[in-house]
Amino acid sequence: MAGAADRVREAALDLFAERGFHGVGIRQLAERAGLSSASLYHYMGTKTDLLAAIMRECLGRLVTEAEAAAAEHADPTARVEALVRAHVVSHAEQPRETRVVDGELSALTGEARAEVVALRDRYERVWQDAIDAGTAAGAFTVGSPAVARRALLEMCSGVARWYDAAGPMPLAELADTYAALARQLLGVPPAPAGSRSDAPA
């Protein structure tokens, strides 16, 4: 059985994703977590503290995964494909986290907001560095690398809104499909049949 802190986190993710941060009261959080309102604060601090902790955790995990994926590939095209696959898988498997992180930043202020924004910017920088490297090397043909980054992130994040694990396409295949779409968006020439951009020379 999950501990009380884990139940509070799960309750917050469910409710924040369903109703938004400002649509959730302490009593609702306590009821969903199976705790009294008085004991809830022991496990979460304030409601804002709980939101900030969830967002730091989720973005921190994304940053770690992205930096690891980028470090594996010197080739910019393979690097972007790895970032796309990791992002698609993470967002398809964790749609609640996506809704909360993408939709509730405005609920944070001060130091908590600054920490979350710094993590978001660090994550996007990994993508921007890969796109800039590909553009500089002539591997990508894009008018605005910054717009390309935003378009890719929006495209990949969208799977959180519709992906169904019971649907006809396995997640790994979906991630590969999105990697191919990313290549097209960046103007990468089609790879020869049976090859991959990260295949050994």
C-alpha positions in Angstrom: 0.0 0.0 0.0 1.3 3.4 -0.9 2.5 5.7 1.9 0.7 8.8 2.8 3.2 11.1 1.0 2.7 9.1 -2.2 -1.0 9.2 -1.9 -0.9 12.9 -1.5 1.2 13.3 -4.6 -1.1 11.0 -6.6 -4.2 12.8 -5.4 -2.7 16.2 -6.3 -1.7 15.0 -9.8 -5.2 13.6 -10.4 -7.0 16.7 -9.2 -4.7 19.3 -10.6 -4.8 17.6 -14.0 -8.6 17.3 -13.8 -9.6 20.7 -12.4 -6.5 22.9 -12.5 -4.6 24.1 -9.4 -7.1 26.9 -8.5 -10.0 24.5 -8.8 -8.8 22.2 -6.1 -9.4 22.7 -2.4 -7.5 21.3 0.6 -10.6 19.3 1.6 -10.8 17.7 -1.8 -7.0 16.8 -1.7 -7.4 15.3 1.7 -10.4 13.2 0.7 -8.7 11.9 -2.4 -5.6 11.0 -0.5 -7.6 9.4 2.3 -6.3 11.8 5.0 -7.8 14.4 7.3 -7.4 18.0 6.3 -5.4 18.7 9.4 -2.9 15.9 8.7 -2.5 16.8 5.0 -0.1 19.7 5.7 2.3 17.3 7.4 2.9 15.6 4.0 2.8 18.5 1.6 3.3 21.9 3.3 1.0 24.3 1.4 -0.9 23.5 -1.7 1.6 25.7 -3.7 4.5 23.8 -2.1 3.0 20.6 -3.4 2.5 21.9 -6.9 6.1 23.3 -7.0 7.5 19.9 -5.8 5.6 18.0 -8.5 6.7 20.4 -11.2 10.4 20.3 -10.1 10.3 16.5 -10.0 8.7 16.1 -13.4 10.9 18.7 -15.2 14.0 17.4 -13.4 13.3 14.0 -14.8 12.8 15.4 -18.3 16.1 17.3 -18.1 18.0 14.2 -16.9 16.6 12.1 -19.7 17.2 14.7 -22.4 20.8 15.4 -21.3 21.5 11.7 -21.3 19.9 11.2 -24.7 21.8 14.1 -26.2 25.1 13.0 -24.7 24.8 9.6 -26.6 24.7 11.2 -30.1 27.3 13.5 -31.6 25.3 13.6 -34.9 22.6 16.4 -34.6 20.0 14.4 -36.5 20.4 11.4 -34.3 20.4 13.7 -31.2 17.1 15.3 -32.2 15.5 11.9 -32.9 16.6 10.6 -29.5 15.1 13.7 -27.8 11.9 13.3 -29.7 11.6 9.6 -28.8 12.2 10.3 -25.1 9.8 13.2 -25.0 7.0 11.3 -26.8 7.4 8.2 -24.5 7.5 10.3 -21.4 4.5 12.4 -22.3 2.4 9.5 -23.5 3.1 7.5 -20.3 2.6 10.5 -18.0 -0.3 12.6 -19.3 -1.2 14.0 -15.9 2.2 15.3 -15.3 2.2 17.0 -18.7 -1.1 18.7 -18.1 0.1 20.0 -14.7 3.6 21.1 -15.8 2.3 22.7 -19.0 -0.8 24.3 -17.5 -0.1 25.5 -14.0 3.1 27.5 -14.1 1.1 30.7 -13.6 0.1 29.4 -10.2 3.7 29.7 -8.9 5.4 32.9 -7.8 8.8 33.9 -6.4 11.6 31.4 -5.9 9.4 28.4 -6.7 8.5 29.9 -10.1 12.1 30.8 -10.8 13.3 27.3 -10.1 10.7 25.7 -12.4 11.3 28.2 -15.2 15.1 27.5 -14.9 14.4 23.8 -15.3 12.1 24.3 -18.3 14.7 26.6 -19.9 17.5 24.0 -19.3 15.3 21.4 -21.0 14.6 23.5 -24.0 18.2 24.5 -24.3 19.1 20.8 -24.9 16.8 20.8 -27.8 17.9 24.2 -29.1 21.6 23.2 -29.0 20.8 20.1 -31.1 18.8 22.1 -33.6 21.4 24.9 -33.8 24.2 22.3 -34.3 22.3 20.7 -37.1 21.5 24.0 -38.7 25.1 25.1 -38.5 26.3 21.8 -40.1 23.8 22.1 -42.9 21.9 19.0 -41.8 18.8 21.0 -41.1 17.0 23.5 -43.4 14.9 25.8 -41.1 14.3 29.5 -41.4 14.1 29.9 -37.6 15.7 27.3 -35.3 13.8 28.8 -32.3 10.5 28.3 -34.0 11.4 24.8 -35.1 12.2 24.0 -31.4 8.8 25.3 -30.3 7.0 23.4 -33.1 8.7 20.2 -32.2 8.0 20.5 -28.5 4.3 21.3 -29.1 4.0 18.5 -31.5 5.6 15.9 -29.2 3.8 17.1 -26.1 0.4 16.7 -27.8 0.5 12.9 -27.4 -0.3 13.4 -23.7 -3.8 14.5 -24.8 -4.7 11.6 -27.0 -2.4 8.6 -26.8 -4.1 5.4 -25.7 -2.0 2.4 -24.8 -4.8 0.2 -25.8 -4.9 1.7 -29.3 -3.5 0.2 -32.5 0.0 1.7 -32.5 2.6 0.6 -29.9 4.3 3.4 -28.2 7.8 2.6 -29.6 6.3 2.7 -33.1 4.7 6.1 -32.3 8.0 7.5 -31.0 9.7 6.4 -34.3 6.9 8.0 -36.3 7.4 11.2 -34.5 11.1 11.0 -35.0 10.5 10.8 -38.8 8.1 13.7 -38.6 10.8 15.7 -36.8 13.2 15.0 -39.6 10.7 16.3 -42.1 10.0 19.4 -40.1 13.8 20.2 -39.9 14.3 19.6 -43.6 16.4 16.5 -43.3 16.6 14.5 -46.6 14.9 11.1 -46.4 17.3 8.4 -45.1 18.0 5.5 -47.5 15.7 2.5 -47.1 16.8 0.4 -44.1 19.1 2.9 -42.6 19.0 5.1 -39.5 20.8 8.4 -38.8 22.5 6.9 -35.8 23.6 3.7 -37.5 27.3 3.0 -37.4 29.3 4.0 -40.4 
